[in-house]
Amino acid sequence: MRTESFSIIPIVPEEYDTTHADKVDWSRLNSEMSDQERKFVNGLIRYFRPQSLLEVGVSQGGGSVNLLNSIIDQPQAGLTSIDRMEVYYGDGVTPVGNDVSKTFPDLPEGKWNLIKGKDPSEVMEMLGQWYDFAVIDTAHLHPIESLNFLCVLPYLKDGAIVVLHDISVFYYGGDNGNNNGRSLATRILMTALTGEKIFPQRKTTAYVSNNELVHNIVAVQINADTRKQIGDLFQSLYTPWETYPGEDIRSVKNLLSKHYPIPLMEDFRQAARLNAAWVLSGRRTFSLERLTGAVQALQNKKAMFYGAGQNMHSILDLCEAGDVKFEFPIWDANARRIGEIYGHPVVEPNFEEQVPEGSTAIITIGSKIISSDVRKTLEYSGWTVIEGMDELFDYRNLSS
Ligand SMILES: C[S@@+](CC[C@H](N)C(=O)[O-])C[C@H]1O[C@@H](n2cnc3c(N)ncnc32)[C@H](O)[C@@H]1O
């Protein structure tokens, strides 16, 4: 791999070796990058000649095709692609990476390693490889891209190039139809990172209007300063999160604690605590203490949680973030199918048993209709009932 800094390269990446990029027939594929963005990535790879490439966020595989095409004539070069999903998020059916075999039906052994259904935090250590080129293009909801980057950085060589895509996607279509966030993740990551950065020469993305163009892709060169200043990225984790990655937070914490110093991990834990409260309370409070206090208040009572859906996951996520022991039974009519949540067994409801006075059931079911039916049955069996998250966390009295 070449090692020149971006400031002295004699090329414009998106204009370099475009004939090679044009060998792919994009009309048959489902690319999520524009022609200029694909050529920007192609030009960087054709010029710098990295050997070990990493892609985080695959979707149908348009990006993988572009990366593989850029290294197809370099026998030593290989690509590892990781996606959190098994199937394309747009239809829930098409296998992730499906487009690759349409262009490259006979890839040589070792050229492409596709890992599906995993977050990078679960696999980077096992892969045990050092990369000199990476593309991060994942959930776009803060803090996902920043967490992806922090998990990948320990496995990047000095001089590695990291491409961040969709740095301006938040301009597109208001809230993108997603009321949970603005898709700020990649912009926040980019601005918090130290390292030389290069954009395409011309802004071409018309997310605002045809006359108000923006850049939507950037490449960052990793150097010693990137690692020295990485505390800035940990600081950016305090910026309100747009999503809480409850399922991955444990593996992220585990991987980061092996690679980053204790004071930075304290920032990570504190930012995760505050933002667990923020996201899981539906942006009502940053105070995790106030939320977990509600669960702690039940500690000396016979209590049971009814419903093993999204709200129950949130309660367990809050307890995990706040180091609160959760030792209550969880009941659900679909217990056999659900089995367990985060290691907590889910059991079938037992309405036969007489319960001691003051026993409290917390109904976490989202549907009001089902919830009020369950309430009646539980009250009949002698339970004192708390119905729903509003009542459990007493949101009406939360002012912060
Ligand atoms: C915008 S698409 C990727 C597009 C692709 N890079 C391309 O150019 O065609 C985002 C993908 O990131 C995946 N994703 C979301 N969160 C992730 C995570 N934490 N780790 C890995 N992949 C993730 C989604 O499942 C989705 O397939």
The ligand as an SDF file (V2000), in Angstrom:
LIG
                    3D

 27 29  0  0  0  0  0  0  0  0999 V2000
  -26.7630    1.9700    4.0530 C   0  0  0  0  0  0  0  0  0  0  0  0
  -26.7180    0.2300    4.0970 S   0  0  0  0  0  0  0  0  0  0  0  0
  -25.1410   -0.1910    3.4430 C   0  0  0  0  0  0  0  0  0  0  0  0
  -24.9940    0.0800    1.9840 C   0  0  0  0  0  0  0  0  0  0  0  0
  -23.7350   -0.4630    1.3630 C   0  0  0  0  0  0  0  0  0  0  0  0
  -22.5370    0.0270    2.0180 N   0  0  0  0  0  0  0  0  0  0  0  0
  -23.6870   -0.1100   -0.1280 C   0  0  0  0  0  0  0  0  0  0  0  0
  -22.9080    0.7780   -0.5060 O   0  0  0  0  0  0  0  0  0  0  0  0
  -24.4290   -0.7220   -0.8780 O   0  0  0  0  0  0  0  0  0  0  0  0
  -26.5470   -0.0450    5.8190 C   0  0  0  0  0  0  0  0  0  0  0  0
  -26.3250   -1.4810    6.2490 C   0  0  0  0  0  0  0  0  0  0  0  0
  -25.6940   -1.4430    7.5280 O   0  0  0  0  0  0  0  0  0  0  0  0
  -26.1660   -2.5180    8.2950 C   0  0  0  0  0  0  0  0  0  0  0  0
  -25.9140   -2.2230    9.7220 N   0  0  0  0  0  0  0  0  0  0  0  0
  -26.6520   -1.4600   10.5710 C   0  0  0  0  0  0  0  0  0  0  0  0
  -26.0730   -1.4460   11.7900 N   0  0  0  0  0  0  0  0  0  0  0  0
  -24.9480   -2.1970   11.6980 C   0  0  0  0  0  0  0  0  0  0  0  0
  -23.9360   -2.5670   12.6260 C   0  0  0  0  0  0  0  0  0  0  0  0
  -23.9740   -2.1670   13.8880 N   0  0  0  0  0  0  0  0  0  0  0  0
  -22.9460   -3.3750   12.1990 N   0  0  0  0  0  0  0  0  0  0  0  0
  -22.9100   -3.8060   10.9050 C   0  0  0  0  0  0  0  0  0  0  0  0
  -23.8450   -3.4990    9.9930 N   0  0  0  0  0  0  0  0  0  0  0  0
  -24.8540   -2.6980   10.3690 C   0  0  0  0  0  0  0  0  0  0  0  0
  -27.6210   -2.6390    7.9050 C   0  0  0  0  0  0  0  0  0  0  0  0
  -28.1120   -3.9290    8.2010 O   0  0  0  0  0  0  0  0  0  0  0  0
  -27.5780   -2.3140    6.4160 C   0  0  0  0  0  0  0  0  0  0  0  0
  -27.4930   -3.4830    5.6490 O   0  0  0  0  0  0  0  0  0  0  0  0
  1  2  1  0
  2  3  1  0
  2 10  1  0
  3  4  1  0
  4  5  1  0
  5  6  1  0
  5  7  1  0
  7  8  2  0
  7  9  1  0
 10 11  1  0
 11 12  1  0
 11 26  1  0
 12 13  1  0
 13 14  1  0
 13 24  1  0
 14 15  1  0
 14 23  1  0
 15 16  2  0
 16 17  1  0
 17 18  1  0
 17 23  2  0
 18 19  1  0
 18 20  2  0
 20 21  1  0
 21 22  2  0
 22 23  1  0
 24 25  1  0
 24 26  1  0
 26 27  1  0
M  CHG  2   2   1   9  -1
M  END
$$$$
